[in-house]
Amino acid sequence: MNTADLTRLLSAVVDPYLGRPLGAAVRRVEIAGADAVAEVVLGYPVGRYAATLTSQLAAALARGGWTGGFKLELSAAIAAHGGPGTVQPLPGIGNVIAVASGKGGVGKSTVSANLALALAAAGARVGLLDADIYGPSQPIMMGLTGRRPTTDDGKHLAPLEAYGVAVMSIGFLIDAEQPMVWRGPMVTQALVQLIGDTRWGELDYLLIDMPPGTGDTQLTISQRVPVSGAIIVTTPQDIALADARKGLMMFRKVSVPVLGIVENMATHVCSNCGHEEHVFGEGGGRRMAEQYGVPLLGSLPLDIAIREQADGGKPSVVADPDGKVALAFLDIARRATARLASGAAATAAPAISVSDD
């Protein structure tokens, strides 16, 4: 077999995250002694994916008649994807991903923190913005309680860093016991300053932990920030799904692509007997995904360890990086960013104009 034969076999392998053949992602193939060597460049973070993809490609070559060894050189080239309309890009930030829900209490902040950490663990440069002005959670979850950002010019803030992720929250700037008794315009102004006055540096992804609902904060972000895509978090029960649908449709109305749905608290496994139960209902996230033509990015369990780790300032992805929950978050992060890289989400979301009428 020659390099052209090997290239043909490798290019035909379907990437499970992109949902299509690797094609042009196979940049170079050569034969070095008894080994075939391939360079593959994907558009999403590839950390911890090399071993899995190597075995898939080696199997494809073996089925095609290759009897030698196989070596993979895997890397990522993460492109920037701007937001809808004429929203100006944020300097140095390639992609902005909003993590949202229609209602509170579904674990959106926990999902946001763990997805940010999963992307960082996969090799991406990641920032996390806590956009919940009234109830910021990320200072606790990211182990940054009591810390304060610094400024070198009195105008711009340097984000704090936790586990390789740049983090900014109103919770860093106020007393933890002080309630934010602010009207909508004050919240909007604070949010605009948090986004625009933070020196994020060069980021592949900025994840925004959105507050629940479809009000001022959501509209401000969609109108002033180039949101590349949104992830909707829900739990399986009907009341959560009803509000999650509103969140999904809000993003579609402002032409922000929906990358997919994350179903949180899908099942509970008893820590004593091991019995698994769908305490909040079964399959709600999948049905919603099918209804709106978006993928179910993954389902996460109702597990006391997830809560304990987040409350302790060390979310699951860093507390137990080889555990089932951490690997689930890594898989969800790959699926979401691969969908963004493929452009599938942009074509799936209709451009619906919004008027003041």
C-alpha positions in Angstrom: 0.0 0.0 0.0 1.2 3.5 -0.8 0.5 6.8 1.0 -2.4 7.6 -1.3 -4.1 4.4 -0.2 -3.5 5.1 3.4 -4.8 8.7 3.0 -8.0 7.5 1.4 -8.6 5.0 4.2 -7.9 7.5 7.0 -9.9 10.3 5.4 -13.0 8.1 5.2 -13.0 7.5 9.0 -16.0 9.2 10.6 -15.1 11.4 13.5 -17.9 10.7 16.2 -17.7 14.3 17.4 -17.9 16.0 14.0 -20.3 13.4 12.7 -18.6 13.2 9.3 -15.5 11.8 7.7 -12.2 13.3 8.7 -11.5 14.3 5.1 -9.1 17.3 4.9 -8.4 17.0 8.7 -5.9 14.3 7.6 -3.1 16.7 6.6 -0.1 14.4 6.0 0.5 10.7 5.7 3.8 9.0 5.2 5.4 5.6 5.6 8.3 5.4 8.0 9.8 1.9 8.0 7.1 -0.5 9.1 4.8 2.3 10.4 2.3 4.6 8.8 2.4 8.1 10.3 -0.5 10.5 10.0 -0.9 14.1 11.0 -4.5 15.0 11.9 -5.6 18.5 12.8 -9.1 18.9 14.3 -11.0 22.1 15.0 -11.7 21.4 18.6 -9.6 20.6 21.7 -8.0 17.2 21.4 -6.4 16.6 24.8 -6.9 13.0 26.0 -8.4 12.1 22.6 -5.3 10.8 20.9 -5.3 7.3 22.2 -9.0 6.8 21.2 -8.5 8.2 17.8 -5.3 6.3 17.2 -7.1 3.0 17.8 -9.9 3.9 15.5 -7.6 4.9 12.7 -5.4 1.9 13.2 -8.4 -0.4 12.9 -9.5 1.3 9.7 -6.1 0.8 8.2 -6.1 -2.9 9.3 -9.5 -3.4 7.6 -8.1 -1.9 4.5 -5.2 -4.3 4.4 -2.4 -2.4 6.1 -0.2 -4.8 8.1 2.3 -2.4 9.7 2.1 -0.2 12.7 0.5 3.2 13.0 1.5 6.5 14.7 -0.8 9.5 15.0 0.3 13.2 15.3 -2.8 14.9 16.6 -3.3 18.6 17.1 -6.0 21.2 17.2 -6.5 24.4 15.2 -9.4 26.2 16.9 -10.9 28.8 14.6 -12.8 31.9 15.8 -16.6 32.0 15.2 -18.2 35.3 15.6 -21.7 36.1 16.8 -24.8 37.1 14.8 -25.2 40.3 12.9 -22.8 43.2 13.4 -21.8 42.5 17.0 -18.1 43.4 17.3 -15.7 40.6 18.4 -14.1 40.8 21.8 -10.3 41.4 21.4 -8.3 38.2 21.7 -11.4 35.9 22.3 -12.1 33.4 19.6 -15.4 31.9 20.6 -18.0 32.9 23.2 -20.3 30.1 24.5 -23.3 30.9 26.7 -24.4 28.2 29.1 -28.0 28.8 29.9 -31.2 27.5 31.3 -34.7 28.7 31.5 -35.0 28.3 35.3 -32.7 28.1 38.3 -31.7 25.0 40.2 -30.8 22.8 37.3 -27.1 22.8 37.9 -26.1 25.3 35.2 -23.3 26.9 37.1 -21.9 23.4 38.0 -22.0 22.5 34.3 -20.4 25.8 33.3 -17.5 25.4 35.7 -16.8 21.8 34.7 -17.1 22.4 31.0 -14.6 25.3 31.3 -12.2 23.0 33.2 -12.8 20.2 30.7 -11.8 22.4 27.8 -8.8 23.6 29.6 -7.8 20.0 30.4 -8.1 19.3 26.7 -5.6 21.9 25.9 -7.7 25.0 25.1 -7.2 28.5 26.5 -10.4 29.1 28.5 -12.1 31.9 30.3 -15.2 31.7 32.5 -17.5 34.7 33.1 -20.1 34.5 35.9 -22.9 36.6 34.5 -25.3 36.1 37.4 -25.1 39.4 39.1 -27.7 38.7 41.8 -26.4 35.2 42.7 -22.8 34.6 41.6 -21.6 31.0 42.2 -18.3 30.7 40.4 -16.1 32.3 43.2 -17.1 29.3 45.5 -17.1 26.6 42.8 -13.7 27.6 41.4 -12.1 27.9 44.9 -11.6 31.7 44.6 -13.7 32.9 47.6 -12.2 36.0 49.2 -9.9 36.7 46.3 -9.9 40.1 44.5 -8.9 40.9 40.9 -6.1 43.4 40.4 -5.8 46.4 38.1 -2.7 48.1 36.7 -4.3 51.2 35.2 -7.4 51.7 37.4 -9.7 51.0 34.4 -9.2 47.3 33.6 -9.3 44.2 35.7 -7.1 41.1 35.5 -9.2 38.0 35.9 -8.4 35.5 38.6 -7.1 32.1 37.6 -8.2 28.7 38.9 -7.0 25.4 37.5 -5.8 27.0 34.3 -9.1 28.9 33.7 -9.4 32.8 33.7 -12.4 33.7 35.9 -14.3 36.9 36.4 -17.4 37.4 38.6 -19.2 40.3 40.4 -18.7 38.1 43.4 -15.0 39.1 43.4 -15.9 42.8 43.8 -18.5 42.8 46.5 -18.9 41.5 50.1 -20.1 37.9 50.0 -22.9 38.7 52.4 -24.0 41.9 50.5 -27.2 41.4 48.4 -27.3 43.1 45.0 -30.4 45.3 45.3 -30.1 46.7 41.8 -32.6 47.6 39.1 -32.2 46.3 35.6 -30.1 49.1 34.1 -27.5 48.8 36.9 -27.2 45.1 36.3 -26.8 45.7 32.6 -24.1 48.3 33.2 -22.2 46.1 35.7 -22.3 43.2 33.2 -21.1 45.3 30.3 -18.1 46.4 32.5 -17.3 42.9 33.6 -17.1 41.8 30.0 -15.4 44.8 28.4 -13.1 45.9 31.2 -11.6 42.6 31.9 -8.2 41.8 30.3 -9.0 38.3 29.2 -5.9 37.9 27.1 -5.9 35.4 24.3 -8.7 32.8 24.7 -10.0 30.0 22.5 -13.2 29.9 24.4 -15.0 32.2 26.9 -17.8 30.4 28.6 -20.6 32.6 30.1 -22.5 31.2 33.1 -25.8 32.8 32.4 -28.4 33.6 35.0 -31.8 31.8 34.7 -34.6 33.4 32.7 -34.8 35.4 29.4 -34.6 38.9 30.7 -32.2 41.9 30.7 -29.0 40.0 31.2 -29.7 37.5 28.4 -30.7 40.3 26.0 -27.7 42.4 26.9 -25.3 39.6 26.2 -26.9 38.5 23.0 -26.9 42.1 21.7 -23.5 43.3 22.9 -21.4 40.1 22.9 -20.5 38.0 19.8 -22.0 34.7 21.2 -20.8 31.9 19.0 -23.2 29.3 20.4 -25.3 28.4 23.4 -25.6 25.3 25.5 -29.0 24.7 27.2 -28.9 22.9 30.6 -32.1 21.2 31.9 -33.2 18.4 34.1 -35.6 15.8 32.9 -38.8 16.9 34.6 -41.5 18.7 32.6 -41.4 22.0 34.5 -37.7 22.4 33.8 -38.1 21.4 30.2 -40.8 24.0 29.7 -38.5 26.8 30.8 -35.5 25.3 28.9 -37.6 25.5 25.7 -38.0 29.2 26.3 -34.3 29.6 26.8 -33.6 27.7 23.6 -36.1 29.7 21.6 -34.7 33.0 22.9 -31.3 32.2 21.4 -32.9 31.2 18.2 -34.8 34.5 18.0 -31.6 36.5 18.3 -29.9 34.1 15.8 -27.4 32.5 18.2 -26.8 28.9 17.3 -27.8 26.3 19.9 -25.0 23.8 20.2 -27.0 21.3 22.1 -28.7 20.3 25.3 -27.1 18.9 28.5 -29.5 16.8 30.7 -28.4 17.2 34.3 -29.5 15.0 37.2 -30.7 12.4 34.7 -30.4 9.4 37.1 -29.6 8.8 40.7 -27.5 5.8 41.8 -28.0 4.9 45.5 -24.7 5.0 47.3 -25.7 2.1 49.5 -27.4 -0.5 47.2 -26.4 0.7 43.7 -30.0 1.0 42.6 -30.4 3.4 39.7 -33.5 5.5 39.5 -34.8 8.4 37.3 -36.0 10.5 40.2 -36.9 13.5 37.9 -38.3 11.6 35.0 -36.7 9.8 32.1 -35.7 10.9 28.6 -36.9 14.5 28.8 -33.7 16.0 27.5 -33.6 13.6 24.6 -37.2 14.3 23.6 -36.5 18.1 23.7 -33.4 17.7 21.6 -35.3 15.7 19.0 -38.2 18.2 19.0 -35.9 21.1 18.3 -33.4 19.4 16.0 -30.4 19.8 18.2 -28.1 17.1 19.7 -28.3 15.9 23.3 -24.7 16.6 24.2 -24.8 14.3 27.2 -26.6 13.2 30.4 -25.1 13.7 33.9 -26.1 11.9 37.1 -27.5 13.2 40.3 -24.5 12.5 42.5 -23.6 13.9 45.9 -19.9 13.9 45.0 -20.6 16.5 42.2 -22.2 18.8 44.7 -19.6 18.3 47.4 -16.7 18.9 45.0 -18.3 22.1 43.6 -19.1 23.4 47.1 -15.5 22.6 48.1 -14.1 24.7 45.3 -12.7 21.8 43.3 -15.2 20.7 40.6 -15.4 17.1 39.4 -13.1 17.6 36.4 -10.2 18.5 38.6 -11.2 16.6 41.8 -11.4 13.2 40.0 -10.1 13.7 36.4 -10.3 10.1 35.5 -13.7 9.5 37.1 -16.9 8.8 35.1 -18.3 12.3 35.8 -15.2 14.1 34.6 -15.0 12.0 31.5 -18.7 12.8 30.8 -17.9 16.5 31.0 -14.9 16.1 28.7 -17.1 14.3 26.2 -19.8 17.0 26.4 -17.2 19.7 25.9 -15.8 17.9 22.8 -19.3 17.5 21.3 -20.2 21.1 21.8 -17.0 22.6 20.4 -16.9 20.1 17.5 -20.4 21.2 16.6 -19.3 24.8 16.7 -16.2 24.0 14.6 -18.2 22.1 12.0 -20.7 24.9 11.5 -23.6 22.5 11.9 -25.2 24.6 14.6 -25.2 27.7 12.5 -27.0 26.0 9.7 -29.5 24.4 12.0 -30.6 27.7 13.7 -33.0 29.8 11.7 -32.4 33.6 11.5 -35.5 35.1 13.0 -35.7 38.9 13.0 -36.7 40.7 16.2 -38.6 43.9 16.2 -39.8 46.3 18.9 -43.4 45.8 18.1 
